[in-house]
Amino acid sequence: MEIRSDFLVIGSGIGGLSFALKAAKAGTVALITKRNIRESATYYAQGGIASVSSKEDSFDAHIKDTLDAGAGLCHRDMVELVVRNAPAKINELTQLGVKFSMKAAEGAGPELDLGKEGGHSKRRIVHAQDLTGKAVEEALVDNVRSHKNITVYENHIAVDLITHSKFVEATAQETVWGAYVLDKKTGEIHTFLARATIAATGGAGKVYLFTSNPDVATGDGIAMSYRAGATVANMEFIQFHPTCLYHSRAKSFLISEALRGEGGVLRLKDGTPFMKKYHPMADLAPRDIVARTIDLELKKSGDDCVYLDISHRDAGFIKERFPNIHEKCLEFGIDMTAAPIPVVPAAHYICGGVVTDSDGATTIRRLYAIGEAACTGLHGANRLASNSLLEALVLADRASIHAVDLVTKAPVEIPPIPPWETRGAVVSDEAVVISQNWDEIRRFMWNYVGIVRSDKRLERARRRINLLKHEINEYYWDFKVTGNLVELRNIATVAELIIRSATLRKESRGLHYNIDYPERDDVNFLKDTLLKIGA
């Protein structure tokens, strides 16, 4: 079946939903999402959105904090653009129905209750208790659901982008005209055609064995865009969140950095605090420092976890500020008002992705990337906490303006596109191949390409991914496509990109730490790591 729209949005997080709402004012939007529309990393985001919102703060301070965290690789023009647009985006979300946490102000009405997180010099985290992502996602979903120009296709997964190498609009540049999309319920692959395609598919945490990400985070947009010929950048910079709940029955539950912003202290098993001896900001040090420190301490002690302790704060404050985390911990027998929380690092956020300009446009004509799937230059070598939802909002706005101009001011006909061909593929009776390869990739990525790397570990990972990619590719062409196979193929592609990028960077910077090159090298590596298929 062929489905046409002016705009095709792949992904239903904050970036995809925001773009859809704005583009729908000018044309029709088809929005596809792998599961239900709410299932995205946005929904599970606890902390908040960084925005200068008080007299004690300034754009210059937020810009400096972002640049400092990025370890020299942030693009300053992008940092300034995103930071200065933050207050307007908070206002837009409020108008869409997001209810941010407020507090009473002396001699005035209520004002935003601003939190503080690692790497921030001021309180500037706008939040909705500790359920910010859920509040934002639900408000955006409600508005998308009620818009007559937006059609949502749940349980649909993009298989590959549709490219057409013809002289289009006086350029021979590769052009994207939509995507082949699998309906997971029927097993059919449909042709979704559009004059602008937006990859807003989120991150790739499922490439790693331990992650804070939901199961949908398999790097689909990055992998598809790379296969289509788009340039990707900085894939070596994987942010490992320092504090995921450590419990045998807890799956991917994040303990927000905001706990440390409100006075939480990291302690060893014997109760000893340890961050002060590693960084002047102690427990509020940037995430890469905290994650590496925890990793080091665990290797020294042999313990399974460290502990995050906020029990010295008032119990009423803890329950009011962190109701979601408090409730979840109680499910596992942990009362955070009286005892520390066991935590370990986990893969959390990828700072690299599909290269875009300040309008979200990629190196391929009519393809945009927004949010965690994109590399805009904002994050550099390490993301500052709570800058991610902000980046998605700002770039969704700018991409919508650019894409609407492209679609409406110079309309062109979509060239003839053939339907998907199965090429004799049959239904597989060996699905164990998928689960085996999936587990193997995630395990060796954790062991060899994790928080601490070495040339030897990276070479081992390179050999393994080459063998597995060959096996996966054979399976892909021999058997009918399933959602699990699409995701396996994508995590293999993303894993290869991470390994290649990490191998090319012969230094340690930000989130990339190689014990063979422990120092930062600004002479040779003060630059982005760029990869393109065939290059």
N, C-alpha and C positions, 0 to 999 in steps of 0.2 A: 504494500500500500504506500502511496505517495502522499505526504502531508506538507503543505506549503504555508509559510508565514513570512512576515517581514523580518522578524527576529527570532532566532533559535537560542534559547538559554539552556545550558547544560549545568544543572546544579541548583539547589534550593536553599542555600545558606544566605547570609546577609547580603553578599555581593550579587548573587543571581536574582534574588527577590527584589532588591532595590533597583537593579537595572530594569527588570521587567516592568515594575510600576511606572518608571519614568519613560521608557520606550513605548509603553502601551498608549501613551497620550498621542503618539504619532502613527501607530500602526499595530498590526496583529503580532502577538507573541505566543510562541509555543515553548513551554517550560517543561523539560523532562527531568525526572529525579529517580534515583535508583530504588528507593523504597518509598515510604510515605513522605509527604512534602516537608514535614518537620524534622526528619532525620538528617541532621547535619552537625558539623562541629560547632556551628553557631549556637545551636540549641543547648549544648552542654557547656558553653563558656560561662565561667563563674564570675571572674574578676570584674571586668567592665570595659569602658571606653576612655582612653586618655584624651583629655580636653582641658585647655586652659580656661578656668571658670571662676577664678577668685582674684582679688586684688593683690594677694601675696605672690601670685604666680605670673609668668610672662611667656609669650611665644618664644623669646630668646632662650629661656631656661628649658622649655620643652624641646626645642631644637637641639640645644647643647646636650641634653640627656640622651636624645636619640642618636646623635653623632658619636657620643662617647661609647654607648653600648655597641654601636655598629663597627667599632674597631678599625676605622679608617676607610671602610668600603661603602658607606652610605653616599648616595648622590644628594648633595646638599640642596639642589633645586627641588628635588622631590620631597625631601624632608620638610622644607619650608612650605611647600604647597599643601601638603597633607596637614601639618600642624596648624597652619593659619585658617584652614577650612573646618577645623574640628567643631568650634562652637555652633556654626551654622548647621552642621549635621546632627548635633545633639538636639537642636531646636526642631529639625525636621522629624526626628524620631518621636519627640514629644507630641508633635502635631498628628503623627500617625497613631498615637495612643499608647506609646511606651510610658510607663509610670516609673520614673527613676526615684531612688531613695532620697528623701528630703530631711532637713533638720531645721529646728527653730533658730532664727537669727535674732540677735539683740536689736531691739528697736525697729524691727522690720518683719516682713512675712517670712515664710519658710524659704530656704535656699537649698541648693544641691548639697547632699552629704558626700563629700569628696574623700575617696580612699587614697592610700599610698601603697605603692608596690616597689619591688626591687629595681634599682637603677634610676628611680625618679627622685629628684631633689625636692619636690613639692607635692602636696596633696592635689591630685588632678584626675583621679579615677572616678568617673561618673558610673554609678552602678545601680542595680535594682536588687538590693540585699546581696545575696551571693548566687542569684539566679538571673544575671543580666542577659545572658544569651537567650534563655527561655523567654524572657519578657520581650526582647527585640524580635525574636523569630515569630512568636505568636502574633504580635502586632502586624508584622509584614505579611504573614500568611493570611490573616483575616482580610487585609486590604487586597492582596492578590486574588484570593478566592472570589471576591465581590466585583472584580474588574471584568467588564464584558469583553475586552480585547485580549485577555490572557486565557489560554487553555493549558491546563496542567495535566501532564501525563506521568502518573505515579507508576512505580515498578517498571520503569523503562531505563535501560542502560545503553549509553552510546558505545558502539563497537569501534568505529573509526570515523574520522572526519572525511568529508567528500571534497577532494581537490580537483581542480580543472586547469591544466597548464595551457591556456590559450591567451592570445593577445586580447586582454580585456581592458577597456577604458585606457587604451594607448600604453599599456604596460604589459610586459611578459612575466611579471611577478606572479608566483603561485597564488591561487585564489581559493578560498574555502566557500563552498555553497551549501553547507549544512552537514549532516552526519547520518550514517547508517545506525539505526537504533533498534535494540532488541527489546521486544515486549516479553518480559520475564514470565508472564502468566501463560501466554499462548506459544512462546518459542519462535514467533515470527520476527523477521527483521524488516523494519519499515524504512523508507527513504524520507527523511525529514529535510526539506529544502528551505533555505532562507537567504536573504540578501546580506545578513550579518549574523555571525555565529559567536556566541559568548561562552567561553570555558570558565565556569565558576564552580568547579568541582571540588574545591577544598584541597586538603593536604594529602600526605602519603605516610602517615604514622604506622599503618598496617604493614609496611615494609619491614618493621622491626618487631621483635618478639614481645617486648613490653612497650606499651604505648598508652597514652591518655586519650587517644582518638577513638571515635566510634568506628564500627566495622566498615562503614562506607568510605573511609579515608584510604583509598588505594591508588592515589596519584593518577586517576584516569585522564584528567585534562592535560597534565604535563606529558604523559606518555603518548596520548593521541596527537597532541600538537607537535611533539618531537618527531613522531613517525611521519607526520604530514610535511615536515621540513622547517618548522619554526625553530628559532634559536632559543636555547635554554641557558640559564646562567646560575652559578653559585650553588649548585646542588650539593656541595660538600658540607654546607652549613645547616646542620640539623640541630634544632634546639631540643635538648632533653630537659623536660620540666623536672626540677629537683624533687618534687614532693607528690608522688602518687601514693594513694593508700595501699599499704602492704598488708594484705590479708588473703588467705586462700580462696575465699568466696567473693572477694571484691574484684570486679572486672573494670579496668580502665577508669577508676574513679579518681579524679584530680582533687588534691587539697590545695585550694587557691593560694596564690602568692600573697593575696590580701591578708592572710593570717599573719604572715611575717610583717606585713605593713602595719598591722595593729598590735605588734609587740611579740608575736610568736618567736620562739627561740629553738634552734636546732640543737639537739643534744645526742650524745652517744648513749649506749645502753646503760652505762653507769651514771647517767645524768649530767655528764660534763658538757658544757657548751663549747663548741669548737670553731665557729666561724670567725671569731675575732682575730685569731692568729693567722688567718689566710687573707683577709681583706679589711680595709679600714671601714667599709660600710657594714661589716659583719653579716648579720642575717639578711640584710637588704642589699647585698652585693648582686650584680647582674647574674642572670640564670646560669650562664655557662660556667662562671666561677663556682657557684653553689653546687651545681651538678657534678663538676669534676672533683670538688672537695669531698662531697659525700662518697663518690666512687672511690676516691683515694682512701678515705677513712674506713670504708667497708673492706677494701682489699687488705688494709693493715690489720684490722681486728678479726676479720673472718665472719663478722656478724651478717645477718640477712638484711638488716634495715637500720636506719637511725630514727630519731624521734623528734617530732615537732610539738613543742609545748607552749600552749597559750593558757594553761590552767591558772596562771597567776592573775589573769584578768577576771573581772566580775562575771559571774555565771549568767546573769541577766543580759549583759552586753553581748556575750558570746552567742547566746541563743537568738538574740534579735538581729545581730549583724551577720551571723552565719547559720541561718535556720536549716538550709539544705544540707550543709556539711555536718552539722550537729546531728540531724536526724539520720543521715546515712551512717555515720559512725556508730550511733546507738544500735543500728541494725546488726552491727558486727560486734556488739558488746563493748564498745569503746565510748566512754563518757569524756569528751574533750574538755568539759568544764572542770574535771577533776584529775585527768591523767593525760599524758602525752599521746600523740597519734603516731603509730609506726608508718614510716614513709620510705620510698625508694625513688630514684630517678626513672623516667620513662620518656620515650620519644614523644615529642609534643608538637613541634612546629617546624616546617621547612622554610628557611629564609630565601631559598632559590626558587626557580620556577621558569615559566615561559617569559622571555624578555618582552617587556612592553614599554611604550613611551608614556608620557604623562596623560594621554587620553585612553590608556588601556589597550591600544592597538599593538598587535604583535608584528613580527617580521613577515607575516603572511597576510595578503590582502583579505579584508572582510572577516578576519578572525581577531577577536578580542579575548583577553584573559583578565580576570578580576579576582582579588582575594588571595588566598594561599596558593592557588595554582599559578600565580603571576610573580615575576621578579621585576618590581618597579624601580628598585634602587633605594627604597625607603629603609629597609632593615640592615643592609650591609652584611656584615659577618655575624650579627647577633641581633635579634629582635628585642626592642624595649617592650616590657610588659604592657599589655592593653593598647598597643598601637595597631594590632591586626584588624579588629573590627572597624576601627577608624579608617584604616587604609582602604578597606573594602567599600565603605560608604562613599569616600571621596572619589575613588576611581570608578565606582558604578555610576556616579553622577556625571563625571567627565566622559566616560565611555558612552553613556546614553546620548549625550549631546553630539558627540562625534559620529556615532553610528546612525543616529536619526538624520543628520546632515547627509551622510553617505547614501542612505537608503531613499530619502525623499527628494533631495535636491538634484541628484543625477541618477534617476532610476534606470536600471538596465534589466534585460531579460536574463533569467537564470538559464544557462545552457542546458541542452539535453543531458540528463544523468541516467545511466542504466540502473536497474534495480539490483539488489544484492544477489550474488550467485553463490549457491552452495557448493558447486564444483564437485559433486559426487560425495560430499561428506555424509557420514552416517552417524547415528546415535551411538555414543560411546558406552561400552560395557566395562570400562576401566577408569571410573571416576577417581579411584584411589590415586592415580597419577597426579591429579590436581592437588589433592590434600597433601600428598607426600612432598611435592615440589614447593608448595606454599609454605609448609612448615620448615623445609630445609633453607629456603631463602631467608625467612624471618630469623632463623636461629643463627646462620652465619653472618648476617648483617649485624645482629646484636653483638656477636663475639668479635668480629673482625673490623667492623666499620661503625663502631658505637661511640661512646663518649671519649675513649682514648684509643688512638690508632697507631699503627706502625707500618713501615713499608712491607714487612713480611706478611702482616695480617692482610693488608690491602691486596697483595699479590695472590694470596690464598683465595680471597673473595673473588678476585677477577677470574681466576681459573674456574671456580665453581659456577659463577654466573654465566660464563661462556658455554659451559656444558649444558646447564639447565635451560638457557634460552634456546639452544638448538633443539632440545627435547620438547620444549613447550611449543615451538614453532611447528614442528612436525605434527604434534597433537592437534594444534589449532587448525591446520589445513585438512587433516584426515577426518575430524569429527565435527558434528554440528555444534554451533556456538551456544554456550550457556553463560549465564551471568558469572558463575564461578570461574570459568575459563577466561572470560574477558578480564576479570580482576587479576587473575594469576598472570596473564600476559602483561598487564600494566605494571604490576609490582615488580616483575622481572625487568621491564624496561627502566623503571625508576631506579631500581637497585643498581643496574649497570651505570646509569648516569651519575649516581652518588659515588660509586667506586671510581669511575674515571675521573671525576672532578677532584675527589680527595687525593688521588694518585698524582694529579698534575700540580697540586699546591704543596710545594716543598717548604713549608713553614708551619708555624702554629699561629692561628689568628681567630679570635672570637670563638665560634662553636667548633672549629676544626682544630683538633689537638693531635699532633703526631710526635711521638716520643723520639723519633729520629731527627726531628727538626723542631726542637722545643721553643725556639725564639721566633719572634715576628720579624719578617724580612720586607721592609718597605721599599728597598731598592728594586727587588725583582717581582714582588707579589702584591704591590698596592694596586690591584686591578681585579676586575671580575673574571671568573672562570667561565668561558663561553664554549658551548658545545652545539654542533649542528650535525644532523645525520649525514653520513658520507664524507664528513670533513675530518 
